Amino acid sequence: MTIDTFKVDNVFIQNAPKTFGGQRPTARRRARHEGSLQLPLPGLAPFGAFDEWAVLGLYSLLDPENPTAPVTTTFTEIAETLQFSRVVSTALEGYETFLSETYNIVTESLHRLYSVEVDWRGYWEVKLTDKKGKPTRGRPRKHWVEYKGRILVSFAYIYPTGVTSPALLPSAKRRNVNLTQSPNGESIPPIWREVEGPRPVAVQYQLSPDLVRGLTGEHPNIGATILPVRIFALRKTFGRNPTATKLLVWVCRQVNKTKTISLAGLADEKNLNLDDRQPTRCRAALLKGFDMLKTAGVVADWSLSGDKKSVIFTKADDWYFTREPSKPGLPASSGTAKADT
């Protein structure tokens, strides 16, 4: 059986636990349906739990033969990728479409990913290269790796042929629709739409070239994680639980089919970025997460060790992918380095 998969750069995978889902939804934008939107609050990270799912969706839409190329897509395709539910529209004579709230959630997430910089740094296992940038023999070694910049280096609305780009229109005929709040007061790039005129027919985005090195094999890189497309079917249940989402991605990236790890080690920053000051709550959240993984069929089974301090799990066959010999491998263990923040 062939399983549809896609790849995600490990720079994103490694840093996602401390970047996404660290904030509360505001009262006026509490979830009214699946995939709640979380807006920035003073002193809190600008990215919410849904933004991590959005980035995974954007990776899945990349051209695997040319992942550095800009991607032209539609909000409908993104919503379908993330498996939002359709509704029957009476205004469209029974045609199935998505709620306007769905489009708002996706739109604002894309705007944030294009607007807000991340600052990721730490020692990671990197394949050695020569002076020309070609890989050399030998085991990967820990080197300082950092990325500071936007996850999306470009984002724009695409209009029908013959329509002038809003960026080229005079100020009276265009408006900036980027309402992203800056967490640190930095300048936010404008995203232009026409004040009056045709609606865009598509959007175009490009992930930072530094965040696809694990896919292209360009060095230095720390490899990529293979994920099944079916992971998006779990967004509606796991998306409401940031800890379960982090655990889901972490389990997917493990190269051993059966693994044992201490609960304390799993909860630390390099793995899931949980609050280790509350060990009882962390333990309960992790055990609930493993129950969810078993119910979803991601793990075939799991159990606690005899001393109850470690968890033992076995990945299900349909969620287990070995390394591709010709491609960059994963770091040797579950988060081999701790990034400085």
C-alpha positions in Angstrom: 0.0 0.0 0.0 1.3 3.4 -1.0 1.0 6.1 1.7 1.1 9.8 0.6 3.8 11.6 2.5 5.6 14.9 2.6 8.7 16.2 4.2 9.2 19.0 6.8 12.6 20.5 7.6 13.9 19.6 11.0 14.8 23.2 11.8 11.1 23.8 11.9 10.3 20.5 13.7 13.0 21.1 16.4 11.9 24.7 17.1 8.1 24.3 16.8 7.5 23.2 20.5 8.8 26.5 21.9 7.3 28.6 19.1 3.7 27.6 18.7 0.8 27.3 21.1 2.2 29.3 23.9 -0.7 31.7 24.3 -4.4 31.9 25.1 -7.2 32.8 22.7 -8.8 36.2 23.3 -12.3 36.5 24.5 -13.7 38.0 21.3 -12.1 35.3 19.2 -12.8 32.2 21.2 -13.2 29.1 19.1 -16.7 28.8 17.5 -15.6 25.8 15.6 -12.6 23.6 14.9 -9.1 25.1 14.9 -9.5 28.2 17.1 -7.6 31.3 16.1 -5.2 32.7 18.7 -4.3 36.3 18.4 -1.2 37.9 20.0 -1.5 39.2 23.6 1.0 41.5 25.3 4.0 39.6 26.5 3.1 36.4 24.7 4.4 34.6 21.6 2.6 35.7 18.4 2.0 32.2 17.1 -0.8 30.0 18.3 -1.4 26.3 18.0 -3.2 26.5 14.7 -0.2 28.3 13.1 1.9 25.1 13.5 -0.7 23.1 11.6 -0.8 25.8 9.0 3.0 25.6 8.4 2.7 21.8 8.1 0.0 22.3 5.5 2.3 24.8 3.6 5.1 22.2 3.6 2.8 19.6 2.2 1.9 21.8 -0.8 5.6 22.3 -1.8 6.8 20.9 -5.1 8.9 18.0 -3.8 11.2 18.4 -6.8 11.7 22.1 -6.2 10.8 23.0 -2.6 12.4 26.4 -2.9 10.0 27.5 -5.6 7.1 29.9 -4.7 3.8 28.0 -4.4 0.6 29.3 -5.9 -2.5 28.0 -4.3 -5.9 29.1 -3.0 -7.5 29.5 0.4 -9.8 26.7 -0.6 -6.9 24.3 -1.2 -5.3 25.2 2.1 -8.6 24.7 3.9 -9.0 21.3 2.2 -5.5 20.3 3.1 -6.1 21.1 6.7 -9.4 19.3 6.5 -11.8 22.0 7.7 -15.4 21.0 7.4 -17.5 22.3 4.5 -21.0 23.7 5.0 -23.9 23.9 2.7 -24.5 27.5 1.6 -28.1 28.5 0.9 -26.8 31.7 -0.7 -25.0 29.5 -3.3 -28.0 27.3 -3.9 -26.8 24.4 -1.9 -23.2 24.5 -3.0 -20.7 23.3 -0.3 -18.2 25.8 0.9 -16.3 26.8 4.0 -17.4 29.1 6.7 -16.1 32.7 6.4 -14.5 32.1 9.8 -12.4 29.4 8.2 -11.0 31.8 5.6 -10.3 34.3 8.3 -8.4 31.8 10.4 -6.3 30.7 7.4 -5.8 34.3 6.2 -4.6 35.7 9.5 -2.3 32.7 10.1 -0.6 33.3 6.7 -0.3 37.0 7.5 1.4 36.2 10.8 3.8 33.7 9.2 4.8 36.3 6.7 5.1 39.2 9.2 6.7 38.0 12.4 10.3 36.9 12.7 11.5 33.9 14.6 14.8 33.6 16.3 15.9 30.0 16.4 19.4 28.9 17.5 21.2 26.0 19.1 23.7 23.2 18.6 22.3 20.6 16.2 23.8 17.5 14.5 24.9 18.8 11.1 26.4 16.7 8.2 29.9 17.8 7.6 30.7 19.6 4.3 33.8 20.6 2.4 34.8 24.1 1.3 32.5 23.8 -1.7 29.6 22.9 0.5 29.5 19.2 -0.6 28.9 16.5 2.1 31.9 14.7 3.4 32.2 11.3 5.1 31.8 10.8 8.7 29.1 11.0 11.4 27.2 14.3 11.8 28.6 16.6 14.5 27.0 19.2 16.6 27.4 22.7 15.2 25.9 26.0 16.0 22.8 26.5 13.8 20.6 29.6 13.8 17.8 31.1 11.8 16.4 34.6 12.4 13.8 35.7 9.9 10.3 35.1 8.7 8.9 31.6 8.1 7.4 32.9 4.8 9.8 35.1 3.0 7.2 36.1 0.4 3.4 36.3 0.4 1.1 38.0 -2.1 -2.4 37.9 -3.5 -2.8 36.8 -7.1 -5.3 38.6 -9.3 -6.9 37.7 -12.7 -4.8 38.3 -15.8 -4.8 41.9 -16.8 -5.4 43.3 -13.3 -2.8 45.6 -11.9 -1.0 44.4 -8.8 -2.2 46.5 -5.8 1.4 47.1 -4.9 1.7 49.2 -8.0 -1.5 51.2 -7.4 -1.6 54.7 -5.9 -2.3 54.8 -2.2 -5.9 55.9 -2.6 -6.7 52.7 -4.5 -5.1 50.2 -2.2 -5.3 49.2 1.4 -3.0 47.3 3.7 -4.9 44.2 5.0 -2.0 43.0 7.2 -3.3 43.5 10.8 -0.7 41.4 12.4 0.4 42.7 15.8 4.1 42.9 16.4 5.2 41.3 19.7 8.4 43.5 19.9 7.4 46.6 18.0 9.3 45.7 14.8 8.0 46.9 11.5 5.4 44.7 9.9 5.4 44.3 6.1 2.3 45.5 4.3 0.0 43.2 2.4 -1.9 45.1 -0.3 -5.4 44.6 -1.5 -7.5 46.8 -3.8 -9.9 49.2 -2.2 -12.3 48.4 -5.0 -12.0 45.9 -7.8 -11.8 42.2 -8.5 -11.1 39.7 -5.7 -7.8 37.8 -5.7 -8.1 34.3 -7.3 -5.1 32.8 -5.5 -2.2 33.4 -3.1 1.5 32.8 -3.6 3.9 32.1 -0.8 7.5 31.0 -0.4 9.1 29.3 2.6 12.5 30.6 3.7 15.2 28.8 1.7 16.9 28.1 5.0 13.8 26.2 6.1 13.9 23.8 3.2 17.6 22.8 3.2 16.6 19.5 4.8 14.4 18.8 1.8 16.8 19.9 -0.9 19.8 18.3 0.7 21.7 21.6 0.5 24.3 21.8 3.2 24.5 22.6 6.0 21.2 21.0 7.1 19.8 18.8 9.9 17.6 16.7 7.7 13.9 16.4 7.3 11.0 14.5 8.9 8.6 12.3 6.8 5.0 12.9 7.7 1.9 11.1 6.2 -0.7 13.4 4.6 -3.3 11.7 6.8 -1.9 13.7 9.8 -4.2 16.5 8.8 -7.2 14.3 9.6 -6.2 14.5 13.2 -6.1 18.3 13.4 -9.7 18.7 14.6 -9.0 16.6 17.7 -5.3 17.2 18.3 -5.5 20.8 17.3 -7.4 21.6 20.5 -4.6 20.1 22.6 -1.2 21.8 22.0 0.6 19.1 24.1 -1.0 16.3 22.1 0.0 18.0 18.8 3.6 18.4 19.9 3.6 14.7 21.0 2.1 13.6 17.7 4.8 15.3 15.6 7.5 14.1 18.0 6.3 10.5 17.7 6.1 10.8 14.0 9.7 11.8 13.7 11.2 8.9 15.7 13.3 6.6 13.5 12.9 3.6 15.9 9.6 1.7 15.6 9.7 0.9 19.3 11.1 3.4 21.8 11.5 3.9 25.5 11.9 7.4 27.0 11.6 8.8 30.5 8.5 11.0 31.0 10.8 13.7 32.6 13.0 13.7 29.5 10.1 13.8 27.2 8.7 16.9 28.9 11.9 18.9 28.8 12.4 21.9 26.5 14.3 20.1 23.7 11.4 17.7 23.2 8.0 19.2 23.9 8.7 22.5 25.8 6.4 21.6 28.6 6.4 23.4 32.0 8.6 21.1 34.1 7.7 23.1 37.2 4.4 21.2 37.1 5.5 17.6 36.8 2.2 16.1 37.8 0.3 18.1 35.2 3.0 17.4 32.5 2.7 13.7 33.3 -1.1 13.7 33.0 -0.9 15.6 29.7 1.6 13.2 28.2 -0.4 10.1 29.2 -3.5 11.6 27.8 -1.6 12.3 24.6 -0.5 8.7 24.3 -4.0 7.6 24.8 -5.1 9.9 21.9 -2.3 8.6 19.7 -3.4 5.0 20.3 -7.0 5.9 19.6 -6.0 7.6 16.4 -3.9 4.6 15.3 -0.6 6.4 15.3 0.9 4.1 17.9 0.0 0.4 18.0 0.4 0.3 21.8 2.1 2.0 24.7 2.7 1.3 28.4 4.6 2.6 31.4 7.8 1.0 32.6 7.8 -1.0 35.8 8.9 2.0 37.8 6.2 4.2 36.1 8.9 6.8 35.2 9.2 5.9 31.5 6.9 5.3 28.6 7.3 2.5 26.0 5.5 2.8 22.7 5.4 1.2 19.3 4.5 3.1 16.2 1.8 1.7 14.0 3.0 0.3 10.6 1.2 3.0 8.6 2.9 5.7 10.7 6.4 4.3 10.6 8.8 5.5 7.9 12.4 4.5 7.7 15.2 6.9 6.5 15.8 7.2 2.8 19.5 6.3 2.2 20.0 8.9 -0.4 18.5 11.7 1.6 19.6 13.6 4.8 18.8 11.6 7.9 17.3 12.7 11.2 19.3 13.6 14.3 20.3 10.5 16.2 17.8 10.9 19.0 14.8 12.7 20.3 16.1 16.3 20.1 19.8 16.1 20.3 20.5 19.6 21.4 18.9 22.3 23.5 18.4 25.6 21.8 19.2 28.8 23.7 16.2 31.2 23.8 
